[in-house]
Amino acid sequence: MSLLKRLTNSRPWRSIFRTGFFIRTNLDRSLVIFNSLVLHIQPVKARVKAIRFTYTFYLGMISFFLFVILTVTGVLLMLYYQPAIPNAYHNMKDLQFVVSNGLFLRNLHRWAAHAMVLAVFLHMLRVFYAGAYKPPREFNWVIGVLLLIITLFLSYTGYLLPYDQLAYWAVTVGTNIVGYMPTIGHKVRFLLLGGNVIGENALVRFYVLHCVILPLFMTGLIAVHFWRIRKDGGLK
């Protein structure tokens, strides 16, 4: 018996991979999907046209992988960033001129963010054009719209973090617009800024939104989005 076969037939291997290593039948393929935490949201079978590039242009997966890139680069940027005044601005300058490959890391995060906004917009247009929002997929369309909104909020909250003039005035304009909402506008603006003016309280709140709250919502909705695609019969 070969070493590979002995390994795949061993008790530890079977306790982790219930179906074994060698897949011979359709039942084996189904069990691999059902018993895998990573693969269980994928369909057991897929139509040939659904995996063609021109069918979806892979815009959904491109958006997801850009989110993964943003998560990894964002965590690395957190190691060099302090949400405080004037540290935030100086940290950005250190990343640009002092930290090894810091400028590349920041630009990778920035351009991945721009690309993700574009990819999500194009993905929504593709889904709308294909009519994939129609019954029974309405719920997943709503999830997609929420993901688009969170993507835009992630871009906006990240805008303040460098704490330069561009960021300061962009957030000033945005929060002033929020302040004009009927009835609750002033309270929402105060909640976002932690006061009446943009300062360290606002920086900390935008930092928490950008690095913790919004990514958690995004991750949860992405999981539901993938799951619903499978439950609704795969890609359309």
Helices and strands as residue ranges (DSSP letters): H 3-8, H 11-16, H 26-34, G 48-51, H 53-56, H 59-78, H 87-97, H 102-130, H 138-160, H 165-179, H 185-193, H 200-208, I 209-213, H 214-231
